Amino acid sequence: MKRQNRIDIVYFVKQSSTNDELKYSLRTVEKNWPCFRVWFCGGCPDGIKPDIMMRLNQSGLNKWEKVRNSIIAVCKNDEITEDFWLFNDDFFVMKKRKADFVPQYNGRIIDYVDRIKKRHHDSHSEYTVRLMNTIDALEKAGFGTLNYEVHKPMLINRAKALEVLERFPEIGGFRSLYGNYWQVGGENQHDMKIKELGAFDWENWEFLSTADKSFREGEVGKYVREKFKERSRLEL
């Protein structure tokens, strides 16, 4: 297995002038997640400079098309390490990690869909429809349907990711497609996404993730900001 600190981190970054969640995510990475280089794919907020920037014009595309285009651009870039850690801008690494991080999933995709529908009066959204299509495509191809749509880093191999996208060109749920297609296994763990504004028992969690509002106004955002006050080397 390759050493974790020789593997790049890739963030898919939306076009915006500010992104405080990304700024604090980078602070947690610098302190707790050894890596080779940090890449941004997409946009770059003011006041932050990644090790390497890949700008993509994604205007006019829906969310899945943006994700797909970003993954393809990254995976066709031979300057990025063969394996890379896929991060979102709202991932916070709360405790020091070594090279022993294993893939993590959260139950089955259908259970995840049911939880989302329950929060939205038992109705489907574009996202849940895409997840249902992911289940259908995986089952028809003879694969499992574990839910890898969790808010934690995922180790991606560039060549393997391109094969997945070629096999399932119109299907969303990339993480679950990748994890089940390549049978990466891992640990069944709860998700780390906090949307609530009030306090929660997260102090022993190794990872946290926030919604925009919970980061700006909630106790979880306050907790992250207070814990990581030191600027990262990527802040201007």
C-alpha positions as CSV (number, residue, x, y, z in Angstrom):
1,M,0.0,0.0,0.0
2,K,1.3,3.5,-0.9
3,R,2.2,5.8,2.0
4,Q,-0.7,8.2,2.7
5,N,1.6,11.2,2.6
6,R,2.6,10.5,-1.0
7,I,-1.0,10.7,-2.2
8,D,-2.6,13.9,-3.5
9,I,-5.8,15.3,-2.1
10,V,-8.3,16.6,-4.7
11,Y,-11.1,19.0,-3.8
12,F,-13.9,19.7,-6.3
13,V,-14.5,23.4,-5.6
14,K,-17.5,25.5,-6.7
15,Q,-17.1,28.9,-8.3
16,S,-17.4,31.5,-5.5
17,S,-15.4,34.3,-4.1
18,T,-15.5,33.1,-0.5
19,N,-15.7,29.6,1.1
20,D,-15.0,29.5,4.8
21,E,-15.8,25.8,5.0
22,L,-13.0,25.0,2.6
23,K,-10.6,27.3,4.4
24,Y,-11.2,25.4,7.7
25,S,-11.2,22.0,5.9
26,L,-7.7,22.8,4.7
27,R,-6.6,23.8,8.2
28,T,-7.8,20.4,9.5
29,V,-6.0,18.6,6.7
30,E,-2.7,20.4,7.3
31,K,-2.9,19.4,11.0
32,N,-4.3,15.9,10.8
33,W,-4.0,14.4,7.4
34,P,-0.5,14.0,5.9
35,C,-0.6,14.3,2.1
36,F,1.6,15.0,-0.9
37,R,-0.2,18.0,-2.6
38,V,-3.6,19.7,-2.5
39,W,-5.4,20.2,-5.8
40,F,-8.5,22.3,-6.5
41,C,-10.6,21.3,-9.5
42,G,-13.2,23.8,-10.6
43,G,-13.0,27.2,-8.9
44,C,-10.8,28.9,-6.3
45,P,-12.1,31.3,-3.6
46,D,-10.3,34.5,-2.8
47,G,-7.6,34.2,-0.1
48,I,-6.7,30.6,-0.8
49,K,-4.1,29.1,-3.1
50,P,-3.9,25.3,-3.6
51,D,-0.6,23.6,-4.5
52,I,-2.1,23.1,-8.0
53,M,-5.2,24.5,-9.6
54,M,-7.3,23.0,-12.4
55,R,-9.9,25.5,-13.5
56,L,-13.0,24.1,-15.2
57,N,-15.8,26.1,-16.8
58,Q,-18.9,24.3,-15.6
59,S,-21.5,26.8,-16.5
60,G,-24.8,25.4,-17.7
61,L,-24.3,21.9,-16.3
62,N,-26.3,20.2,-13.7
63,K,-24.8,18.9,-10.5
64,W,-24.1,15.4,-11.7
65,E,-22.6,16.7,-15.0
66,K,-20.3,18.9,-13.0
67,V,-19.2,16.0,-10.8
68,R,-18.7,13.7,-13.8
69,N,-16.7,16.3,-15.7
70,S,-14.5,17.0,-12.7
71,I,-13.8,13.4,-12.1
72,I,-12.9,12.8,-15.8
73,A,-10.6,15.9,-15.8
74,V,-8.8,14.8,-12.7
75,C,-8.5,11.1,-13.7
76,K,-7.0,12.1,-17.1
77,N,-4.4,14.3,-15.6
78,D,-1.2,12.3,-15.3
79,E,0.3,14.9,-12.9
80,I,-2.0,13.8,-10.2
81,T,-0.9,10.8,-8.2
82,E,-2.3,7.5,-9.5
83,D,-4.4,7.2,-6.3
84,F,-5.8,10.3,-4.8
85,W,-8.0,11.3,-1.8
86,L,-11.3,12.7,-2.8
87,F,-12.4,15.5,-0.4
88,N,-15.4,17.8,-0.3
89,D,-15.0,21.4,0.9
90,D,-17.0,20.7,4.0
91,F,-14.9,17.7,5.3
92,F,-13.1,18.3,8.5
93,V,-10.5,15.9,9.8
94,M,-10.8,16.3,13.6
95,K,-8.1,13.8,14.8
96,K,-4.7,12.8,13.5
97,R,-4.9,10.0,10.9
98,K,-2.2,7.6,9.8
99,A,-2.0,5.5,6.6
100,D,-4.5,2.9,8.0
101,F,-7.6,4.7,7.0
102,V,-10.0,2.2,5.4
103,P,-13.0,2.8,3.2
104,Q,-16.2,3.6,5.0
105,Y,-19.8,3.2,4.0
106,N,-23.2,3.6,5.8
107,G,-25.6,0.8,5.3
108,R,-27.3,0.3,2.0
109,I,-28.1,3.0,-0.6
110,I,-31.9,2.2,-0.3
111,D,-31.8,2.9,3.4
112,Y,-30.1,6.3,2.7
113,V,-32.8,7.1,0.1
114,D,-35.5,6.3,2.6
115,R,-33.9,8.6,5.2
116,I,-33.8,11.4,2.7
117,K,-37.4,10.9,1.6
118,K,-38.6,10.8,5.2
119,R,-37.1,14.3,5.7
120,H,-39.0,15.5,2.6
121,H,-42.5,14.2,3.3
122,D,-41.8,10.9,1.5
123,S,-41.2,12.5,-1.9
124,H,-38.3,12.0,-4.3
125,S,-35.8,14.6,-5.4
126,E,-33.5,14.6,-8.4
127,Y,-30.8,13.3,-6.0
128,T,-32.8,10.4,-4.7
129,V,-33.9,9.5,-8.2
130,R,-30.3,9.3,-9.3
131,L,-29.5,7.1,-6.2
132,M,-32.4,4.8,-7.2
133,N,-31.0,4.6,-10.7
134,T,-27.6,3.8,-9.1
135,I,-29.2,0.9,-7.2
136,D,-30.8,-0.4,-10.3
137,A,-27.7,-0.2,-12.4
138,L,-25.5,-1.9,-9.8
139,E,-28.0,-4.7,-9.2
140,K,-28.5,-5.4,-12.9
141,A,-24.7,-5.6,-13.3
142,G,-24.5,-8.1,-10.4
143,F,-22.9,-5.8,-7.8
144,G,-23.8,-4.9,-4.2
145,T,-25.4,-1.7,-3.2
146,L,-23.6,-0.4,-0.1
147,N,-23.9,3.3,0.5
148,Y,-20.6,5.1,0.0
149,E,-22.3,8.5,-0.2
150,V,-20.8,9.5,3.1
151,H,-19.1,12.7,4.1
152,K,-15.6,11.3,4.6
153,P,-12.5,11.1,2.3
154,M,-12.4,8.3,-0.2
155,L,-9.3,6.9,-1.9
156,I,-9.8,6.9,-5.7
157,N,-7.7,5.3,-8.4
158,R,-7.7,7.3,-11.6
159,A,-7.8,4.4,-14.0
160,K,-10.5,2.6,-12.0
161,A,-12.6,5.7,-11.8
162,L,-12.6,6.2,-15.6
163,E,-13.7,2.6,-16.0
164,V,-16.6,3.1,-13.7
165,L,-17.7,6.2,-15.5
166,E,-17.4,4.4,-18.9
167,R,-19.5,1.5,-17.6
168,F,-22.2,3.7,-16.0
169,P,-22.1,7.0,-18.1
170,E,-25.5,8.4,-17.1
171,I,-25.8,7.2,-13.5
172,G,-25.2,9.4,-10.4
173,G,-23.9,8.3,-7.0
174,F,-20.2,8.1,-8.1
175,R,-18.9,7.1,-4.7
176,S,-21.3,4.2,-4.5
177,L,-20.7,3.1,-8.0
178,Y,-17.0,3.1,-7.4
179,G,-17.1,1.4,-4.1
180,N,-19.4,-1.4,-5.2
181,Y,-18.0,-1.9,-8.6
182,W,-14.5,-2.3,-7.2
183,Q,-15.8,-4.0,-4.1
184,V,-13.6,-1.9,-1.8
185,G,-15.4,-3.1,1.3
186,G,-14.5,-1.2,4.4
187,E,-16.3,-0.3,7.7
188,N,-20.0,0.3,8.2
189,Q,-19.9,3.7,10.0
190,H,-22.5,6.5,10.6
191,D,-22.2,9.5,8.4
192,M,-20.6,12.7,9.8
193,K,-22.9,15.3,8.3
194,I,-24.2,17.8,10.9
195,K,-27.2,19.9,9.8
196,E,-28.5,20.7,13.3
197,L,-27.8,24.2,14.8
198,G,-27.6,23.0,18.4
199,A,-24.9,21.1,20.3
200,F,-24.3,17.5,19.5
201,D,-22.0,14.7,20.8
202,W,-19.3,15.1,18.2
203,E,-16.2,15.7,20.3
204,N,-14.8,12.2,19.9
205,W,-15.6,12.0,16.1
206,E,-12.6,11.6,13.8
207,F,-14.4,13.5,11.0
208,L,-17.1,16.2,10.8
209,S,-19.1,17.7,7.9
210,T,-21.4,20.6,7.9
211,A,-24.2,22.2,5.9
212,D,-23.8,25.8,4.9
213,K,-26.2,27.0,7.7
214,S,-24.8,24.7,10.4
215,F,-21.3,25.9,9.7
216,R,-22.3,29.6,9.7
217,E,-24.8,29.6,12.6
218,G,-24.6,26.3,14.4
219,E,-22.6,25.0,17.3
220,V,-20.7,22.6,15.1
221,G,-19.3,25.5,13.0
222,K,-18.3,27.4,16.1
223,Y,-16.6,24.2,17.4
224,V,-14.6,23.8,14.2
225,R,-13.6,27.4,14.1
226,E,-12.4,27.5,17.7
227,K,-10.5,24.2,17.4
228,F,-8.6,25.3,14.2
229,K,-7.6,28.9,14.6
230,E,-4.2,28.6,12.9
231,R,-4.0,29.5,9.3
232,S,-2.9,26.8,6.8
233,R,0.0,27.3,4.4
234,L,-2.6,27.6,1.6
235,E,-4.1,30.8,3.0
236,L,-2.9,34.0,1.4
